[in-house]
Amino acid sequence: MRAPRGGQEISVASLSEVTGVSSITIRRASPTWRRPACSAAQLVADDESVIVDNGTTRYAVALRLAGRPLTTLALSLHAAAALAAVPGCEVVVPGGTVETDSLACTGTQVLETIRSMHVDVTVLGACLASPLTGLTSTSLKDARVKRAAIDAATRRRVLVVSADKLTRTSSFRLGSRTS
């Protein structure tokens, strides 16, 4: 995401540095997440079980799923709070270590919780996605969590990413390109 600055663009990191506001807060305030989040939420049927991945777009999906009759495993405290804010949704949090800023749940306890479940749908994010190299993450521990979430889904895997992530790649693979 980039914000205009006198005809130029400023990155989220720069905007965060200038304003003192966390990058996750800046991304969460952006209206660009609304359309993909609405579309992704519509792919989840009532009474299904769902894993909601961490990240700002998945937080926006969680806001749209709140109040619906679902069983959800939220992989961030942001998503868990959004889902639990309205009665109707059963919200499970996997435990583990919570990262600063993103409030993502990580670690072996998260992997064990995900691996103990079979869910209908995983709403997934990727740090970067390239048609040539597939889905990747900037950290090994995040890639492991995302791979486990992909494997846990029995019906659908819904990738929700912003367009700027579709042309780049990173080091840790969580999904391969399909032929």
C-alpha positions as CSV (number, residue, x, y, z in Angstrom):
1,M,0.0,0.0,0.0
2,R,1.3,3.4,-0.8
3,A,-0.1,6.8,0.1
4,P,0.4,9.9,-2.1
5,R,2.8,12.6,-1.1
6,G,3.0,15.6,-3.4
7,G,2.8,13.6,-6.6
8,Q,5.1,10.9,-5.1
9,E,4.2,7.8,-3.2
10,I,5.2,7.0,0.4
11,S,5.5,3.5,1.7
12,V,3.6,2.2,4.7
13,A,6.9,1.8,6.6
14,S,7.8,5.5,5.9
15,L,4.3,6.6,6.9
16,S,4.6,4.6,10.1
17,E,8.0,6.2,10.9
18,V,6.7,9.7,10.2
19,T,3.5,9.4,12.2
20,G,4.5,7.0,14.9
21,V,1.5,4.8,14.1
22,S,2.2,1.1,13.6
23,S,2.2,-0.3,10.1
24,I,-0.6,-2.7,10.9
25,T,-2.8,0.2,12.1
26,I,-2.1,2.1,8.9
27,R,-3.0,-0.9,6.7
28,R,-6.1,-1.6,8.8
29,A,-7.4,1.9,8.1
30,S,-7.1,1.6,4.4
31,P,-10.3,1.2,2.4
32,T,-8.5,-1.0,-0.2
33,W,-9.2,-4.1,1.9
34,R,-13.0,-3.8,1.8
35,R,-13.8,-5.4,-1.5
36,P,-11.5,-8.4,-1.3
37,A,-12.6,-9.0,2.3
38,C,-16.3,-8.9,1.4
39,S,-15.6,-11.3,-1.5
40,A,-13.7,-13.7,0.7
41,A,-16.3,-13.6,3.5
42,Q,-19.0,-14.6,0.9
43,L,-17.1,-17.8,0.2
44,V,-17.7,-19.0,3.7
45,A,-21.1,-20.6,4.4
46,D,-22.9,-20.5,7.7
47,D,-22.2,-23.4,10.0
48,E,-18.7,-24.0,8.5
49,S,-15.5,-24.2,10.4
50,V,-12.8,-21.7,9.4
51,I,-9.2,-20.8,10.0
52,V,-8.7,-17.0,9.7
53,D,-5.0,-16.3,9.0
54,N,-3.2,-13.2,10.4
55,G,-2.8,-9.9,8.5
56,T,-4.7,-6.8,7.8
57,T,-6.8,-8.2,4.9
58,R,-7.8,-11.3,6.9
59,Y,-8.7,-9.0,9.8
60,A,-11.1,-7.3,7.4
61,V,-12.5,-10.7,6.5
62,A,-12.9,-11.4,10.3
63,L,-14.9,-8.2,10.7
64,R,-17.3,-9.5,8.0
65,L,-17.6,-13.0,9.5
66,A,-18.4,-11.7,13.0
67,G,-21.8,-12.6,14.2
68,R,-22.3,-15.5,11.8
69,P,-22.8,-19.1,13.0
70,L,-19.3,-20.3,12.5
71,T,-16.5,-22.1,14.4
72,T,-13.3,-20.1,13.8
73,L,-9.7,-20.6,14.6
74,A,-8.2,-17.1,14.6
75,L,-4.4,-16.9,14.0
76,S,-4.1,-13.4,15.3
77,L,-5.6,-11.6,18.3
78,H,-6.8,-8.8,16.0
79,A,-9.0,-11.4,14.1
80,A,-10.1,-13.1,17.3
81,A,-11.2,-9.8,18.8
82,A,-13.1,-8.9,15.6
83,L,-14.8,-12.3,15.5
84,A,-15.7,-12.3,19.2
85,A,-17.1,-8.7,19.2
86,V,-20.5,-9.9,18.0
87,P,-22.3,-12.9,19.4
88,G,-22.8,-15.9,17.1
89,C,-19.3,-17.0,16.2
90,E,-17.4,-19.6,18.3
91,V,-13.8,-18.3,18.4
92,V,-10.8,-20.5,19.2
93,V,-7.3,-19.0,19.7
94,P,-4.4,-21.4,19.3
95,G,-2.1,-20.0,22.0
96,G,1.6,-19.8,21.5
97,T,3.7,-16.7,21.2
98,V,2.0,-13.4,20.2
99,E,4.1,-11.2,17.9
100,T,4.3,-7.5,18.6
101,D,2.4,-5.2,16.2
102,S,0.7,-7.9,14.1
103,L,-0.6,-9.8,17.2
104,A,-0.1,-13.0,15.1
105,C,0.0,-16.3,17.0
106,T,3.2,-18.3,16.3
107,G,5.2,-21.3,17.5
108,T,4.8,-25.0,18.0
109,Q,1.6,-24.7,20.0
110,V,-0.1,-23.0,17.1
111,L,1.1,-25.7,14.7
112,E,-0.2,-28.4,17.1
113,T,-3.6,-26.8,17.3
114,I,-3.9,-26.4,13.6
115,R,-2.8,-29.9,12.9
116,S,-5.4,-31.2,15.4
117,M,-8.2,-29.7,13.3
118,H,-10.0,-30.4,10.1
119,V,-11.8,-27.2,9.0
120,D,-14.0,-26.5,6.0
121,V,-12.2,-23.3,4.9
122,T,-8.9,-21.6,5.4
123,V,-8.8,-17.9,4.7
124,L,-5.1,-17.4,4.0
125,G,-2.7,-14.6,3.4
126,A,0.7,-14.6,1.9
127,C,3.5,-12.1,2.3
128,L,4.2,-12.4,-1.4
129,A,2.7,-14.3,-4.3
130,S,4.1,-14.8,-7.7
131,P,2.7,-16.8,-10.6
132,L,6.2,-18.1,-11.3
133,T,7.3,-19.1,-7.8
134,G,4.1,-19.5,-5.8
135,L,3.2,-18.3,-2.4
136,T,6.0,-17.3,0.0
137,S,6.5,-15.7,3.4
138,T,9.3,-13.5,4.8
139,S,9.7,-15.8,7.8
140,L,10.1,-19.6,8.2
141,K,7.8,-19.8,11.2
142,D,5.0,-17.9,9.4
143,A,5.4,-20.2,6.4
144,R,5.1,-23.3,8.6
145,V,1.8,-21.9,10.2
146,K,0.4,-21.1,6.8
147,R,1.3,-24.5,5.3
148,A,-0.4,-26.2,8.3
149,A,-3.5,-24.0,7.7
150,I,-3.6,-24.9,4.1
151,D,-3.4,-28.7,4.9
152,A,-6.2,-28.4,7.6
153,A,-8.8,-27.2,5.1
154,T,-11.0,-30.0,3.7
155,R,-13.2,-27.9,1.3
156,R,-11.7,-24.6,0.3
157,R,-8.6,-22.5,0.6
158,V,-9.2,-18.8,0.0
159,L,-6.2,-16.6,-0.7
160,V,-6.8,-13.0,0.1
161,V,-3.9,-10.7,-0.8
162,S,-3.5,-7.2,-2.1
163,A,-2.4,-6.6,-5.7
164,D,1.0,-5.3,-4.7
165,K,1.9,-8.8,-3.4
166,L,1.2,-10.6,-6.6
167,T,4.5,-9.7,-8.4
168,R,7.1,-10.4,-5.8
169,T,8.5,-13.4,-4.0
170,S,10.4,-14.2,-0.8
171,S,12.5,-17.0,0.7
172,F,10.1,-19.3,2.5
173,R,7.6,-21.2,0.4
174,L,4.1,-22.0,1.7
175,G,2.5,-22.9,-1.6
176,S,3.7,-23.9,-5.1
177,R,2.5,-22.6,-8.4
178,T,0.2,-24.8,-10.2
179,S,0.8,-26.0,-13.8
